[in-house]
Amino acid sequence: MDKSESDKKIADRKLGDEWIDWDGRHGAESSDADYRVFLGLAVLSTLALIMGAGLFLWLIYPRLAAAGSILPKVFSILFLIFGGILVVWLILFVLAAVTRWPFTRLIVIPQLV
């Protein structure tokens, strides 16, 4: 390699170099995206999860009934609790996204010091 080629060699980039010229503004495509698509996918995935858990319970229900009389009731109650928690979470999630008010601040978790 001769002297002229080594002079033209560009220094290696370092982590964070791509942010050097950033002025703090974001483009229209970054955070102004339509939230309805995201909420629709969240609703569909939550419903699919509940339906999948219900299908699983339906498939094992005869075996649970054969094993004992209390097991089907316990698993049905657990499924209802699971589905209820997911529905409440989904409602709070959609309300927080639509109103732009963080409902998660209503949940108070005590600090362990």
C-alpha positions as CSV (number, residue, x, y, z in Angstrom):
1,M,0.0,0.0,0.0
2,D,1.5,3.3,-0.9
3,K,1.3,6.6,1.0
4,S,-1.6,8.1,-0.9
5,E,-3.9,5.1,-0.2
6,S,-3.1,5.2,3.5
7,D,-3.9,8.9,3.7
8,K,-7.4,8.3,2.2
9,K,-8.2,5.5,4.6
10,I,-11.1,6.5,6.8
11,A,-10.9,6.0,10.5
12,D,-13.0,3.2,12.0
13,R,-16.4,4.3,13.4
14,K,-17.0,4.0,17.1
15,L,-20.2,3.1,18.9
16,G,-22.6,6.1,18.8
17,D,-21.0,7.8,15.8
18,E,-24.3,7.7,13.9
19,W,-25.8,10.1,16.4
20,I,-23.2,12.8,16.1
21,D,-25.1,14.9,13.6
22,W,-28.6,14.3,15.1
23,D,-30.4,17.5,16.1
24,G,-33.0,15.9,18.3
25,R,-35.9,16.0,15.9
26,H,-37.6,12.9,14.7
27,G,-39.1,12.1,11.3
28,A,-42.8,11.7,10.7
29,E,-42.5,7.9,10.5
30,S,-40.9,7.3,13.9
31,S,-43.4,8.1,16.7
32,D,-46.4,9.5,14.9
33,A,-47.5,6.1,13.6
34,D,-51.1,5.2,13.8
35,Y,-51.7,3.3,17.1
36,R,-54.9,1.6,15.8
37,V,-52.8,-1.1,14.1
38,F,-50.9,-1.9,17.3
39,L,-54.1,-1.9,19.4
40,G,-55.8,-4.2,16.9
41,L,-52.9,-6.6,17.0
42,A,-52.9,-6.5,20.8
43,V,-56.7,-7.3,20.9
44,L,-56.3,-10.1,18.3
45,S,-53.4,-11.7,20.1
46,T,-55.1,-11.5,23.5
47,L,-58.2,-13.1,22.1
48,A,-56.1,-15.8,20.5
49,L,-54.4,-16.5,23.8
50,I,-57.7,-16.8,25.6
51,M,-59.2,-19.0,22.9
52,G,-56.1,-21.2,22.9
53,A,-56.3,-21.6,26.7
54,G,-60.0,-22.4,26.3
55,L,-59.3,-25.0,23.6
56,F,-56.6,-26.6,25.8
57,L,-59.1,-26.8,28.7
58,W,-61.8,-28.2,26.4
59,L,-59.3,-30.9,25.2
60,I,-58.2,-32.0,28.7
61,Y,-61.7,-31.7,30.3
62,P,-62.7,-35.3,29.8
63,R,-59.4,-36.5,31.4
64,L,-59.9,-34.1,34.3
65,A,-63.4,-35.4,34.8
66,A,-62.2,-39.0,34.8
67,A,-59.5,-38.1,37.4
68,G,-61.9,-36.5,39.9
69,S,-64.9,-34.3,40.3
70,I,-63.1,-31.3,41.7
71,L,-60.4,-31.0,39.1
72,P,-62.6,-29.8,36.2
73,K,-64.1,-27.1,38.5
74,V,-60.7,-25.9,39.7
75,F,-59.3,-25.7,36.1
76,S,-62.4,-23.9,34.9
77,I,-62.2,-21.3,37.7
78,L,-58.4,-20.8,36.9
79,F,-59.3,-20.4,33.2
80,L,-62.0,-17.8,34.1
81,I,-59.5,-15.9,36.4
82,F,-56.8,-16.0,33.7
83,G,-59.2,-14.7,31.0
84,G,-60.6,-12.0,33.3
85,I,-57.2,-10.7,34.1
86,L,-56.3,-10.6,30.4
87,V,-59.5,-8.8,29.5
88,V,-59.0,-6.2,32.3
89,W,-55.4,-5.7,31.2
90,L,-56.5,-5.3,27.6
91,I,-59.2,-2.7,28.6
92,L,-56.7,-0.7,30.6
93,F,-54.1,-1.0,27.8
94,V,-56.6,0.3,25.1
95,L,-57.8,3.1,27.4
96,A,-54.3,4.2,28.1
97,A,-53.4,4.2,24.5
98,V,-56.6,6.1,23.4
99,T,-56.6,8.7,26.1
100,R,-52.8,9.0,26.4
101,W,-53.2,8.8,30.2
102,P,-51.0,6.1,32.0
103,F,-53.5,3.9,33.9
104,T,-50.5,1.9,35.2
105,R,-50.0,4.7,37.8
106,L,-53.1,3.4,39.5
107,I,-51.2,0.3,40.5
108,V,-49.3,1.0,43.6
109,I,-46.5,-1.4,44.5
110,P,-45.0,-0.9,47.9
111,Q,-41.3,-0.2,48.0
112,L,-39.2,-2.7,49.9
113,V,-36.5,-0.8,51.7
